[in-house]
Amino acid sequence: MRVGSLIVVSLIVAAGAVRAQAPDSSNTEYARALYLLRDTTEVVRGEVNRFRRDLEFAGGATVLSRAVRLNEACAGLRAAVAQERDVFQSARLATTSARNAARGLLEEMQRLDAALRTNCLEGLAARGPGERADSLKAWGPYHSTRLQGRLLAYDGAAARFARSVGIRLSREGPGIVP
């Protein structure tokens, strides 16, 4: 009986400790949004790398196929940015640094959205005038480099915001800094 009581008491104590460490709901929402956007930007990065791989030597059909996949990834990221923007716009943040970081993140999200439209959905569209595969081979490095630069700028803004509210963005998954 003592062992059973000890286990129950241990569980109650552990539950209290977990509750004490649980993040507030706004941080949980910020972390969810940041991880969704991070995962979606990684998909776009992967498609950019796939598109650029041996671009000079790839056949026309391969280039067009890669462009379609990249465009689909960019459209998905644009949708995620639009969906998650409200999370950061409605943020009620306690510190000036967190408010400034949220403002910077929102500005970077807007720039990323414009870059996705201009450099991916328009600049790397699989359909277009003339010999599209040749055009994509010629302009692909320019548009994809600009897109990668904007993805990096977004990453920096997201990391600054995360630090300002105590969220640790990591490859392993969500984590709230106690």
N, C-alpha and C positions, 0 to 999 in steps of 0.2 A: 504494500500500500504506500509505503514511503517513496518508492521509486516513481509510482504513478503521480503522487502529489508533487514530487520534485519536477517531473516533466511538465505538468500543468503550470506550475509556478514559473518555470523557465520559459515556457511559451508566452505567458502573460508579460513577463519582463521583456522578452524579445519583441513582442508586438508593440509594446510601449516605446521601445528604442527605435524601431522602424518608423512608427508614427512621428516621433520627434525629429527624425531625419528626413521625412518626406518633404519634397519641395512644394511650394505653393502652386496653385493651379495655373497661374499665369506663366510661371517658369516652365511648367510642364507643356503648356500650349506653345510657348516660344521654342522649346526644344523639339517638339513634334514638327513644327513648321520648318525649323532650321535643318533637321535631319531629312525631311522630305525633299527640300530644295537641294541639299547636298547630294542626296542620292540621284536626283534628277539631273543635276549638273554633271555628275560622273557619267551618266549614260551619254550625255551630249559629248563629253570629252572622249569617251570611247569611240563614238561614231566619227568624230573629227579625226581621230588617229587612224581609224579604219579607212576613212575616205582618203587621207593623205598617203597611206601606205603604198609604196611603189606607184604613185600616181602617174609618173612620167611614162611608165611601161604598161599600165593597165589598159585593157581594151575598152572600147566605147560602152559596151553593155555593162561591164563591171563598174565603170565610173558612174553611169546613170543609176545603177542599182544602189551603189553606195550613197549617191546623192539623195535618193528617195529615203533611205534609212536615216540619213542625217537630218533631212527635213522633218521626218516624223518625230525624231528625238527633240528637235528644236521646237516643234509645235507643242510637244508634251511639256517642255520646260516653260514655254510661254504661258500655257494653261496653269501650271503650278505656281508661277510667279503671280499671275492675276488672282488666283485663289487664295494665296497666303499673304498677299499684300495687306489685307484688312487686319490680320493678326498684329502686324507691327504698326499700322496706322492708329489703331485703337489702344495701343499700349499706354498704360498708366504707370509711368516709371518714376521711382522715388528720387533718383539722382540726376544731376545735370549731365554727367558723363553718359549715363544710360540713355537719356533723351537725345543727346547729340549722336550717340552711336545708332539709335533707331532712325534718326533723321538721315544719317549717312547711309544706312542700309537701304532705306526706302529710295533714296536717290540712286544708289547703285542698282537696285532692282529695276528702276525705270530705265537706266542706261542699258542694262542687260536685255531688257525686253526690246528696246530699239535695235540693239545689235543683233538679236535673234531674228528680228524681222528683216533688217537690211542685209546682213551678211550671211544669213542662212536661208531663210524662207524665200527671199528674193535673189540674193547673190549666188546661192548654190542650188537654186531650183532645178530639178531634173528636166522640166519642160521649159522651152524657150525658143527663141528664133535661131535659125541657122543650125550648124553642126554643134549641138549642145554639149556633147561629150568633149569636143575639142575646146570649147569655151570654158567648160568646167575645169579642164586640165590647166588652161592658161590662167584663169582667175581664182581657182580653188585655193592655192596657197595664200593669196592675198586675203580673201574673205575668211578663211579658216584661222589665219594668224590673228586677225582683228577680233574674231569671235573668242579665241583662246585668251587673248589679253583681257577682254571684258569678263570672261569667266573667272580669271585670276583676281580681277578687281572686286568682283562680287564676293569671292572667297574671303578676301581681306576684310571687307565690310561686315560679313556675317561673323567672322571670328571676333572682330572688335565688339560687336553687339553681344555675342555670346559671353565674352569675358566680362562685359559691363553688368550683366545680370546673373553671373555665376553659373553659366552653363559651360561645360567642358565638351567641346566638339572633338570627337576622336573617331578613328577608323573602326574601333571596336563596337561603338554604339553609344546611345545617349548616356549622359552622366551629368548630374547636377553637383556642382562644387559646394560642399557643406559650408 
